[in-house]
């Protein structure tokens, strides 16, 4: 599945899974809705200012194999989210 379509799927699916994901928005996409490299892919900022981030991975071998945990794409994405967002309470990492 193309990355943008997978992000659309996550936008629609996650709120069905749990109410806290209602209100997620794309983050870092172009004005035409195309994906671009960036972190996170989706975000929700609560009234309190706390943030929920979602990474939607479509890369082959997203979970490895690798000899080092730090080389895993999901771990790298999480580290980027932690460095970019100030009030993060949850990170969801989904892949297809």
C-alpha positions as a printed NumPy array, in Angstrom:
array([[  0.   ,   0.   ,   0.   ],
       [  1.298,   3.474,  -0.866],
       [  2.409,   5.545,   2.153],
       [ -0.318,   8.2  ,   1.82 ],
       [ -3.047,   5.587,   1.569],
       [ -1.705,   3.826,   4.654],
       [ -1.751,   7.129,   6.569],
       [ -5.375,   7.59 ,   5.464],
       [ -6.148,   4.101,   6.751],
       [ -4.551,   4.932,  10.128],
       [ -6.509,   8.21 ,  10.318],
       [ -9.747,   6.271,   9.889],
       [ -8.925,   3.101,  11.825],
       [ -7.344,   4.406,  15.024],
       [-10.408,   6.43 ,  16.17 ],
       [-12.483,   3.231,  15.774],
       [ -9.969,   1.43 ,  17.969],
       [ -9.937,   4.025,  20.787],
       [-11.604,   7.395,  21.345],
       [ -8.311,   9.078,  22.26 ],
       [ -7.307,   8.909,  18.576],
       [-10.298,  10.932,  17.381],
       [ -8.961,  14.22 ,  16.057],
       [ -5.688,  12.898,  14.661],
       [ -4.373,  15.04 ,  11.806],
       [ -1.707,  14.613,   9.179],
       [  1.583,  16.235,  10.123],
       [  4.295,  17.169,   7.66 ],
       [  2.455,  16.42 ,   4.412],
       [  2.369,  18.644,   1.353],
       [ -0.596,  20.902,   0.538],
       [ -1.692,  18.252,  -1.976],
       [ -1.785,  15.65 ,   0.81 ],
       [  1.323,  13.792,  -0.36 ],
       [  3.583,  12.311,   2.278],
       [  7.088,  13.589,   2.811],
       [  9.837,  12.473,   5.116],
       [  9.167,  13.728,   8.6  ],
       [  8.127,  12.787,  12.044],
       [  5.451,  12.152,  13.153],
       [  3.093,  11.228,  10.31 ],
       [ -0.067,  11.943,  12.336],
       [ -0.562,  13.964,  15.493],
       [ -3.256,  14.932,  17.938],
       [ -2.762,  17.757,  20.398],
       [ -5.148,  17.543,  23.335],
       [ -6.678,  20.613,  25.012],
       [ -4.099,  20.161,  27.771],
       [ -1.324,  20.55 ,  25.185],
       [ -0.285,  16.91 ,  25.465],
       [  0.476,  15.182,  22.165],
       [ -0.202,  11.772,  20.641],
       [  2.06 ,  10.911,  17.704],
       [  1.593,   8.206,  15.062],
       [  4.262,   6.785,  12.758],
       [  2.908,   4.907,   9.725],
       [  5.62 ,   2.69 ,   8.293],
       [  5.433,   1.147,   4.851],
       [  9.115,   0.369,   4.359],
       [ 10.158,  -3.17 ,   3.622],
       [ 12.   ,  -4.662,   6.598],
       [ 10.513,  -2.012,   8.93 ],
       [ 11.122,  -4.274,  11.922],
       [ 14.459,  -5.681,  10.799],
       [ 16.309,  -7.934,  10.772],
       [ 19.197,  -6.122,  12.435],
       [ 21.788,  -6.839,  15.062],
       [ 21.192,  -3.577,  16.934],
       [ 17.862,  -2.344,  18.261],
       [ 18.872,   1.271,  17.51 ],
       [ 19.018,   0.395,  13.79 ],
       [ 15.321,  -0.549,  13.654],
       [ 13.243,   2.018,  11.748],
       [ 10.497,   2.141,  14.426],
       [ 13.108,   2.888,  17.109],
       [ 14.624,   5.64 ,  14.953],
       [ 11.147,   7.13 ,  14.355],
       [ 10.399,   7.093,  18.081],
       [ 13.698,   8.848,  18.83 ],
       [ 12.841,  11.532,  16.245],
       [  9.391,  12.044,  17.809],
       [ 10.933,  12.407,  21.257],
       [ 13.35 ,  15.002,  19.898],
       [ 10.764,  16.986,  17.955],
       [  7.685,  17.087,  20.218],
       [  7.586,  18.829,  23.58 ],
       [  4.619,  17.327,  25.398],
       [  4.399,  13.764,  24.112],
       [  2.316,  11.235,  26.038],
       [  1.983,   8.424,  23.483],
       [  3.577,   7.181,  20.275],
       [  1.794,   4.673,  18.038],
       [  3.929,   2.877,  15.475],
       [  1.925,   1.12 ,  12.792],
       [  3.197,  -0.6  ,   9.694],
       [  1.753,  -2.492,   6.811]])
